[in-house]
Amino acid sequence: MSHRARRLLLAFAAAAFLFLGLVRPAAAHGFTSVVYAHVTADGDGRLRSELKLEYDLLVVSAADAGSDDPLFRAGTDAFEAKDAGAQAKALDAHRATVIDYVTRRFAVTAGGADCEPAPVGGFRMGTEEGVPYALLTLDWTCSGHGTGDHEIRSGLFPDPEGYVEGTKTIVTYAVDGHTGSAALDSAHPEFSISQSWPQRFWEFFRLGAEHLLTGTDHILFLLALIAGSLRPREVVLAATAFTLAHSVTFLLAALGLVDVPAGLVEPVIALSIAVVAGWHLWRLRERGERAAVLPAPETSRLGLDRAGWTRLGVVFCFGLVHGLGFAGALGIEAAWSWTLLWSLLVFNIGIEAVQLGFIAVLFPLLLLLGRRSPRAGRWVTGALSAGVAVMGLAWFVQRVTGS
């Protein structure tokens, strides 16, 4: 084995172990749940909440799953049988237990006073993204109604229960002339219905920013784009193509016009990471050590050769899939109100802000390194791409096999 080949193998192994050691091996979206709540007022001092909760998660959380609990037995049997009628019947048979669990973690207040919940009708069943959801309607009697200061709190399916991580509660509301939406999680478990539009803007902006920061697969894809771009023009075009593509599918999913199973989206996202990272390794090999740090021959006004245009097309296609992943983070699969759609656009802006921040910080550093020491720049971007490619392939296998 040549000295160059040994160095390449060493760099590849180092990058692989670095990413395997520092990056979560789990899917970025595979262990979360979304609760949907729609809150309205009836004009008689009561609020009505229509809750949608993931069925199997509700069963194991409300029941004592560590014992021979009758709710756990009946609920899991109905879930495995995929019988919606049996699922609703199991919840109704243990109505007090389930409602007690929900109302201890989801609450409405008015003027600082707790509203009293009362169930309306029995449990109904529906689906969200192909997953069974239980529908529960609660009426809340509020002694402080009319104060204009209603608050919604949600701590449903918290991390300490150990079943899921990072549960989000998406709330839409139309109460006393106030309409809008909010996204609640463990870090921000409550909001006021009378909040101003800048507060609503910030909530979804923050949620979008946090999603990209904590979505390891999207971060790695972005790193692959940055490492594989030799000039500012290339990274700008690649980031623009990615943004346009994921914005298209994100909005289509929000409008209910696109419905792709997460079981297909997640493996393709993982594969996209490996392909885009591997593309840079291929370019380094094809161009050679000297050509790898020189501009590609310009064949268009945008300064891209045929390989550059091909890469841009690949990035755009994979960006379409990432948009479905972003939408899946909020469980989007149906047409919602324009108010909520506006909030989702703000969510997307939060994603873009973090994306631009990464590019603004990391790419100039790589560019400066490449200009001062072309060889070092080549090895750094090559090692970075190799590590990203390894993680992408590992995740692809993990998500396809379900391991």
C-alpha positions as CSV (number, residue, x, y, z in Angstrom):
1,M,0.0,0.0,0.0
2,S,1.4,3.4,-1.0
3,H,2.2,6.1,1.6
4,R,-0.6,8.3,0.1
5,A,-3.1,5.4,0.3
6,R,-2.2,4.8,3.9
7,R,-2.7,8.4,4.8
8,L,-6.0,8.5,3.0
9,L,-7.1,5.3,4.9
10,L,-6.0,6.8,8.2
11,A,-7.8,10.1,7.6
12,F,-11.0,8.1,6.6
13,A,-10.8,6.0,9.7
14,A,-10.2,9.0,12.0
15,A,-13.1,10.9,10.5
16,A,-15.3,7.8,10.8
17,F,-14.5,7.2,14.5
18,L,-14.9,10.9,15.2
19,F,-18.4,11.0,13.9
20,L,-19.4,7.7,15.2
21,G,-18.2,8.8,18.7
22,L,-19.7,12.2,18.7
23,V,-22.9,12.0,16.7
24,R,-26.1,10.2,17.8
25,P,-26.6,7.0,15.9
26,A,-30.4,7.2,16.1
27,A,-32.7,8.7,13.5
28,A,-33.2,12.4,14.0
29,H,-37.0,12.2,13.8
30,G,-37.7,8.6,14.8
31,F,-38.4,8.9,18.6
32,T,-40.6,12.0,18.9
33,S,-44.3,12.4,19.1
34,V,-46.7,15.2,18.2
35,V,-49.9,16.1,20.1
36,Y,-52.5,18.2,18.3
37,A,-54.8,20.5,20.2
38,H,-57.5,22.8,18.8
39,V,-59.0,25.2,21.4
40,T,-62.2,27.2,20.9
41,A,-64.6,29.1,23.1
42,D,-68.4,28.5,23.2
43,G,-69.3,31.9,24.6
44,D,-70.7,30.6,27.9
45,G,-67.5,30.7,29.9
46,R,-66.3,27.4,28.6
47,L,-63.4,26.4,26.3
48,R,-63.4,23.3,24.3
49,S,-60.2,21.4,23.4
50,E,-60.0,18.7,20.8
51,L,-56.9,16.6,21.4
52,K,-55.3,14.1,19.1
53,L,-52.8,11.8,20.9
54,E,-50.7,8.9,19.5
55,Y,-52.7,5.9,20.5
56,D,-50.0,3.3,21.6
57,L,-48.1,6.0,23.4
58,L,-51.2,7.1,25.3
59,V,-51.8,3.5,26.3
60,V,-48.4,2.7,27.7
61,S,-48.1,6.1,29.3
62,A,-51.5,6.1,31.0
63,A,-51.2,2.4,32.1
64,D,-48.7,0.7,34.4
65,A,-46.8,-1.0,31.6
66,G,-44.5,-2.8,34.1
67,S,-47.3,-4.8,35.5
68,D,-50.3,-6.9,34.4
69,D,-52.3,-3.7,33.9
70,P,-55.7,-4.3,32.2
71,L,-55.5,-1.1,30.1
72,F,-52.0,-2.0,28.9
73,R,-53.2,-5.5,28.0
74,A,-56.4,-4.4,26.2
75,G,-54.8,-1.4,24.6
76,T,-51.8,-3.2,23.2
77,D,-53.9,-6.1,22.0
78,A,-56.1,-3.7,20.1
79,F,-53.1,-1.9,18.7
80,E,-51.5,-5.1,17.4
81,A,-54.9,-6.1,15.9
82,K,-55.0,-2.8,14.0
83,D,-58.7,-2.6,15.0
84,A,-59.8,1.1,15.4
85,G,-63.1,0.0,17.1
86,A,-61.3,-2.1,19.6
87,Q,-58.8,0.6,20.3
88,A,-61.5,3.2,21.1
89,K,-63.3,0.5,23.2
90,A,-60.2,-0.2,25.2
91,L,-59.7,3.5,26.0
92,D,-63.4,3.9,26.9
93,A,-63.3,0.9,29.2
94,H,-60.5,2.6,31.2
95,R,-61.8,6.1,30.6
96,A,-61.0,7.5,34.1
97,T,-57.4,6.3,34.0
98,V,-56.7,7.8,30.6
99,I,-58.5,11.1,31.2
100,D,-56.7,11.5,34.5
101,Y,-53.3,11.0,32.8
102,V,-54.2,13.6,30.1
103,T,-55.6,16.3,32.4
104,R,-52.7,16.1,34.8
105,R,-50.4,17.0,31.9
106,F,-52.6,19.3,29.7
107,A,-54.3,22.2,31.4
108,V,-56.1,25.5,30.6
109,T,-56.2,28.5,32.9
110,A,-58.1,31.8,32.8
111,G,-57.1,34.8,34.7
112,G,-54.6,32.7,36.7
113,A,-57.3,30.2,37.8
114,D,-57.4,26.6,36.7
115,C,-60.3,25.6,34.4
116,E,-62.1,22.4,35.3
117,P,-62.1,19.7,32.5
118,A,-65.1,17.6,31.6
119,P,-64.9,14.9,28.8
120,V,-67.4,15.2,25.9
121,G,-68.5,11.9,24.4
122,G,-66.3,8.9,24.1
123,F,-62.9,8.3,22.5
124,R,-62.7,8.3,18.7
125,M,-59.9,7.1,16.5
126,G,-58.1,8.6,13.6
127,T,-54.7,8.5,12.0
128,E,-51.8,10.9,11.5
129,E,-49.0,10.0,9.1
130,G,-50.4,6.4,9.1
131,V,-50.2,6.1,12.9
132,P,-53.3,5.5,15.0
133,Y,-54.3,8.6,17.0
134,A,-56.9,8.8,19.8
135,L,-59.3,11.8,19.7
136,L,-60.5,13.2,23.0
137,T,-62.8,16.3,23.5
138,L,-62.7,18.2,26.7
139,D,-64.8,21.1,27.9
140,W,-63.1,23.5,30.3
141,T,-65.2,25.6,32.7
142,C,-63.2,28.7,33.6
143,S,-64.2,30.9,36.5
144,G,-61.8,33.6,35.1
145,H,-63.3,33.6,31.6
146,G,-63.6,37.0,30.2
147,T,-60.3,38.3,31.5
148,G,-58.8,37.9,28.1
149,D,-55.9,36.0,29.7
150,H,-56.1,32.3,28.9
151,E,-53.1,30.1,29.1
152,I,-52.5,26.6,27.7
153,R,-50.0,24.3,29.3
154,S,-48.9,20.9,28.0
155,G,-46.5,18.4,29.4
156,L,-47.9,15.3,27.7
157,F,-45.5,12.3,27.1
158,P,-42.5,13.9,28.9
159,D,-39.0,12.5,28.3
160,P,-38.7,11.0,31.8
161,E,-41.4,8.5,31.0
162,G,-38.8,6.9,28.6
163,Y,-41.0,6.2,25.7
164,V,-40.3,9.1,23.4
165,E,-38.1,12.2,23.4
166,G,-39.0,15.8,22.6
167,T,-42.8,15.6,22.4
168,K,-44.3,18.7,20.7
169,T,-47.8,19.9,21.2
170,I,-49.1,21.9,18.3
171,V,-52.0,24.2,19.4
172,T,-54.4,26.1,17.2
173,Y,-56.9,28.4,18.8
174,A,-59.8,30.7,18.2
175,V,-60.8,32.3,21.5
176,D,-62.4,35.7,22.2
177,G,-61.2,37.2,19.0
178,H,-57.7,35.7,19.2
179,T,-56.7,33.3,16.6
180,G,-53.3,31.7,16.0
181,S,-51.1,28.7,16.8
182,A,-48.3,27.8,19.1
183,A,-45.8,25.0,19.4
184,L,-45.1,23.7,23.0
185,D,-42.3,21.5,24.2
186,S,-40.5,20.7,27.5
187,A,-38.5,23.9,27.3
188,H,-41.5,26.0,26.5
189,P,-44.5,24.2,28.0
190,E,-47.1,27.0,28.0
191,F,-48.3,30.1,26.2
192,S,-50.9,32.8,26.5
193,I,-53.7,33.0,24.0
194,S,-53.5,36.8,24.2
195,Q,-49.9,36.8,23.2
196,S,-48.8,39.3,20.5
197,W,-47.9,38.3,17.0
198,P,-44.1,38.9,17.6
199,Q,-44.3,36.4,20.4
200,R,-46.1,33.9,18.1
201,F,-43.4,34.6,15.4
202,W,-40.6,33.9,17.9
203,E,-42.1,30.6,19.1
204,F,-42.1,29.0,15.6
205,F,-38.8,30.7,14.6
206,R,-37.2,29.2,17.7
207,L,-38.7,25.8,17.0
208,G,-37.4,25.8,13.4
209,A,-33.9,26.9,14.6
210,E,-33.8,24.3,17.3
211,H,-35.0,21.6,14.9
212,L,-32.1,22.2,12.5
213,L,-29.6,22.5,15.4
214,T,-30.8,19.2,17.0
215,G,-31.5,17.4,13.6
216,T,-28.2,15.7,13.2
217,D,-28.9,14.4,9.7
218,H,-29.8,17.8,8.4
219,I,-26.6,19.3,10.0
220,L,-24.5,16.6,8.3
221,F,-26.1,17.2,5.0
222,L,-25.2,20.9,5.3
223,L,-21.6,20.0,6.3
224,A,-21.4,17.9,3.2
225,L,-22.5,20.8,1.1
226,I,-20.0,23.2,2.7
227,A,-17.1,20.8,2.5
228,G,-17.8,19.9,-1.1
229,S,-17.9,23.6,-2.3
230,L,-14.6,25.0,-3.6
231,R,-15.7,28.6,-4.1
232,P,-18.2,31.0,-2.5
233,R,-20.4,30.8,-5.6
234,E,-20.7,27.0,-5.3
235,V,-21.8,27.0,-1.7
236,V,-24.3,29.9,-2.3
237,L,-25.8,28.0,-5.3
238,A,-25.9,24.7,-3.4
239,A,-27.5,26.3,-0.3
240,T,-30.1,28.2,-2.5
241,A,-31.0,25.0,-4.4
242,F,-31.4,23.1,-1.1
243,T,-33.5,26.0,0.4
244,L,-35.8,26.2,-2.6
245,A,-36.3,22.5,-2.8
246,H,-37.1,21.8,0.9
247,S,-39.4,24.9,1.0
248,V,-41.4,23.5,-1.9
249,T,-42.1,20.1,-0.3
250,F,-42.5,21.7,3.2
251,L,-45.3,23.9,2.0
252,L,-46.9,21.1,-0.1
253,A,-46.9,18.9,2.9
254,A,-48.4,21.7,5.0
255,L,-51.2,22.1,2.4
256,G,-51.9,18.4,2.5
257,L,-50.9,17.9,-1.2
258,V,-48.0,15.6,-0.5
259,D,-48.1,12.6,1.8
260,V,-45.0,10.4,1.8
261,P,-44.4,7.8,4.6
262,A,-41.6,8.6,7.1
263,G,-40.4,5.0,6.5
264,L,-39.4,6.1,3.0
265,V,-38.3,9.7,3.8
266,E,-35.9,8.9,6.6
267,P,-33.7,6.4,4.7
268,V,-33.5,8.7,1.6
269,I,-32.4,11.6,3.8
270,A,-29.6,9.3,5.2
271,L,-28.6,8.3,1.7
272,S,-28.5,11.9,0.6
273,I,-25.9,12.6,3.2
274,A,-23.7,9.8,2.0
275,V,-24.1,10.7,-1.7
276,V,-23.4,14.5,-1.3
277,A,-20.4,13.8,0.9
278,G,-19.1,11.0,-1.4
279,W,-19.5,13.4,-4.4
280,H,-16.7,15.6,-3.0
281,L,-14.4,12.6,-2.4
282,W,-15.0,11.6,-6.1
283,R,-14.2,15.2,-7.2
284,L,-11.0,15.1,-5.3
285,R,-10.0,11.9,-6.9
286,E,-10.9,13.0,-10.4
287,R,-9.2,16.4,-10.3
288,G,-6.1,15.3,-8.4
289,E,-4.3,17.2,-5.7
290,R,-3.6,20.3,-7.7
291,A,-6.9,20.6,-9.5
292,A,-8.8,20.1,-6.3
293,V,-8.0,23.6,-5.1
294,L,-8.4,25.3,-8.4
295,P,-11.7,26.7,-9.9
296,A,-13.5,24.3,-12.3
297,P,-13.6,25.3,-16.0
298,E,-16.4,27.9,-16.4
299,T,-19.0,26.8,-18.9
300,S,-21.8,29.1,-17.9
301,R,-22.4,32.6,-16.5
302,L,-22.8,30.9,-13.1
303,G,-19.3,29.5,-13.3
304,L,-20.4,25.8,-13.2
305,D,-19.1,23.0,-15.4
306,R,-21.2,19.9,-16.2
307,A,-20.2,18.2,-12.9
308,G,-21.2,21.3,-11.0
309,W,-24.6,21.5,-12.6
310,T,-25.1,17.8,-11.9
311,R,-24.3,18.3,-8.3
312,L,-26.7,21.1,-8.1
313,G,-29.5,18.9,-9.5
314,V,-28.7,16.2,-7.0
315,V,-28.8,18.7,-4.1
316,F,-32.1,20.0,-5.3
317,C,-33.6,16.5,-5.6
318,F,-32.4,15.6,-2.1
319,G,-33.6,18.9,-0.8
320,L,-37.1,18.0,-1.8
321,V,-36.9,14.9,0.5
322,H,-35.4,17.0,3.4
323,G,-38.5,19.3,3.1
324,L,-40.6,16.3,3.9
325,G,-38.4,15.6,6.9
326,F,-38.9,19.1,8.1
327,A,-42.6,18.7,7.7
328,G,-42.5,15.4,9.5
329,A,-41.0,17.1,12.5
330,L,-44.4,18.7,13.1
331,G,-46.4,15.8,11.9
332,I,-47.8,17.7,8.9
333,E,-50.0,15.7,6.6
334,A,-53.2,17.6,6.3
335,A,-54.4,21.0,5.1
336,W,-54.5,23.4,8.1
337,S,-55.6,27.0,8.6
338,W,-53.7,29.9,6.9
339,T,-52.9,31.0,10.4
340,L,-51.0,27.8,11.1
341,L,-49.5,27.8,7.6
342,W,-48.0,31.3,8.4
343,S,-46.5,29.8,11.6
344,L,-45.0,27.0,9.6
345,L,-43.4,29.5,7.2
346,V,-41.9,31.2,10.3
347,F,-40.6,27.7,11.3
348,N,-38.9,27.5,7.9
349,I,-37.3,30.9,8.4
350,G,-35.8,29.7,11.7
351,I,-34.3,26.7,9.8
352,E,-32.8,29.1,7.2
353,A,-31.3,31.4,9.8
354,V,-29.4,28.5,11.4
355,Q,-28.4,27.2,8.0
356,L,-27.0,30.6,6.9
357,G,-25.2,30.9,10.2
358,F,-23.4,27.6,9.7
359,I,-22.3,28.6,6.2
360,A,-21.2,32.1,7.3
361,V,-19.0,30.6,10.0
362,L,-17.6,27.4,8.6
363,F,-17.1,28.0,4.9
364,P,-14.8,31.1,5.2
365,L,-12.6,29.1,7.6
366,L,-12.3,26.2,5.1
367,L,-11.8,28.6,2.3
368,L,-9.0,30.4,4.2
369,L,-7.3,27.1,5.1
370,G,-7.5,26.0,1.4
371,R,-5.9,29.2,0.2
372,R,-3.1,29.3,2.8
373,S,-2.4,25.5,2.6
374,P,-4.0,23.8,-0.4
375,R,-2.9,20.4,0.7
376,A,-4.2,20.8,4.3
377,G,-7.5,22.2,2.9
378,R,-7.9,19.2,0.7
379,W,-7.2,16.7,3.5
380,V,-9.6,18.5,6.0
381,T,-12.5,18.6,3.5
382,G,-11.7,15.1,2.4
383,A,-11.7,13.8,6.0
384,L,-14.8,15.7,6.8
385,S,-16.6,14.3,3.8
386,A,-15.4,10.8,4.5
387,G,-16.8,10.9,8.1
388,V,-20.1,12.4,6.9
389,A,-20.4,9.7,4.2
390,V,-19.8,6.9,6.8
391,M,-22.5,8.3,9.1
392,G,-24.9,8.6,6.2
393,L,-24.4,5.0,5.1
394,A,-24.7,3.8,8.7
395,W,-28.0,5.6,9.2
396,F,-29.3,4.4,5.8
397,V,-28.7,0.8,6.8
398,Q,-30.1,1.4,10.3
399,R,-33.3,3.0,8.9
400,V,-33.9,0.5,6.2
401,T,-33.4,-2.5,8.5
402,G,-35.2,-0.8,11.4
403,S,-32.4,-1.6,13.8
